[in-house]
Amino acid sequence: MLQILLFISAFILIIWAPIESRKIRNGWKSPRYKGTADEYRLSIRKQFNLFKWMALAVGVVDLGMAFVDQPDTAHMAVQLALAATWLAAGGTMFYCVRLLDATPAAPPSA
């Protein structure tokens, strides 16, 4: 059951983070945020850095757990798939941090 929750949360992170980082890079900020768009971008960048290292740590731990006393190969396969998913989430977060550091895309000229 825990593996299912970990898969779902990793896939949500992989899908949601690039969409959100593109919006923020182009100047969007949450209406509830009291600061400027640049301050919002920096605070989200800090959160994404935390997610980046957390996802890589979970991926490495799952990779190690795959080879530690698994009762059968099905459990090992699930742990390896989970590790790959979290490592992909970490890679996605590296990409999102780079997106937030990039300058905004130029608006199309009329």
Contacts in CASP RR format, 6 or more apart in sequence:
PFRMAT RR
TARGET T0000
AUTHOR 0000-0000-0000
METHOD contacts of the structure
MODEL  1
MLQILLFISAFILIIWAPIESRKIRNGWKSPRYKGTADEYRLSIRKQFNL
FKWMALAVGVVDLGMAFVDQPDTAHMAVQLALAATWLAAGGTMFYCVRLL
DATPAAPPSA
3 78 0 8 1.000
3 79 0 8 1.000
3 82 0 8 1.000
6 58 0 8 1.000
6 62 0 8 1.000
6 82 0 8 1.000
6 85 0 8 1.000
6 86 0 8 1.000
7 81 0 8 1.000
7 82 0 8 1.000
7 85 0 8 1.000
10 55 0 8 1.000
10 82 0 8 1.000
10 85 0 8 1.000
10 86 0 8 1.000
10 88 0 8 1.000
10 89 0 8 1.000
11 85 0 8 1.000
13 51 0 8 1.000
13 55 0 8 1.000
13 89 0 8 1.000
13 92 0 8 1.000
13 93 0 8 1.000
14 85 0 8 1.000
14 88 0 8 1.000
14 89 0 8 1.000
14 92 0 8 1.000
17 48 0 8 1.000
17 51 0 8 1.000
17 92 0 8 1.000
17 93 0 8 1.000
17 96 0 8 1.000
18 92 0 8 1.000
18 95 0 8 1.000
18 96 0 8 1.000
18 99 0 8 1.000
20 44 0 8 1.000
20 96 0 8 1.000
21 44 0 8 1.000
21 48 0 8 1.000
21 96 0 8 1.000
21 97 0 8 1.000
21 99 0 8 1.000
21 100 0 8 1.000
22 99 0 8 1.000
24 37 0 8 1.000
24 40 0 8 1.000
24 41 0 8 1.000
24 44 0 8 1.000
24 100 0 8 1.000
25 41 0 8 1.000
25 99 0 8 1.000
25 100 0 8 1.000
25 102 0 8 1.000
25 104 0 8 1.000
25 105 0 8 1.000
26 104 0 8 1.000
26 105 0 8 1.000
27 37 0 8 1.000
27 41 0 8 1.000
27 104 0 8 1.000
28 37 0 8 1.000
29 35 0 8 1.000
29 36 0 8 1.000
29 37 0 8 1.000
29 40 0 8 1.000
29 41 0 8 1.000
30 40 0 8 1.000
33 39 0 8 1.000
33 40 0 8 1.000
33 43 0 8 1.000
41 100 0 8 1.000
44 100 0 8 1.000
45 97 0 8 1.000
45 100 0 8 1.000
45 101 0 8 1.000
48 93 0 8 1.000
48 96 0 8 1.000
48 97 0 8 1.000
48 100 0 8 1.000
49 93 0 8 1.000
49 97 0 8 1.000
51 89 0 8 1.000
51 90 0 8 1.000
51 93 0 8 1.000
52 90 0 8 1.000
52 91 0 8 1.000
52 93 0 8 1.000
52 94 0 8 1.000
52 97 0 8 1.000
55 86 0 8 1.000
55 87 0 8 1.000
55 89 0 8 1.000
55 90 0 8 1.000
55 91 0 8 1.000
55 93 0 8 1.000
56 86 0 8 1.000
56 87 0 8 1.000
56 90 0 8 1.000
56 91 0 8 1.000
58 86 0 8 1.000
59 82 0 8 1.000
59 83 0 8 1.000
59 86 0 8 1.000
59 87 0 8 1.000
60 83 0 8 1.000
60 87 0 8 1.000
62 79 0 8 1.000
62 80 0 8 1.000
62 82 0 8 1.000
62 83 0 8 1.000
62 86 0 8 1.000
63 79 0 8 1.000
63 80 0 8 1.000
63 83 0 8 1.000
63 87 0 8 1.000
64 79 0 8 1.000
64 83 0 8 1.000
65 79 0 8 1.000
65 83 0 8 1.000
66 76 0 8 1.000
66 79 0 8 1.000
66 80 0 8 1.000
66 83 0 8 1.000
67 76 0 8 1.000
70 76 0 8 1.000
70 79 0 8 1.000
END
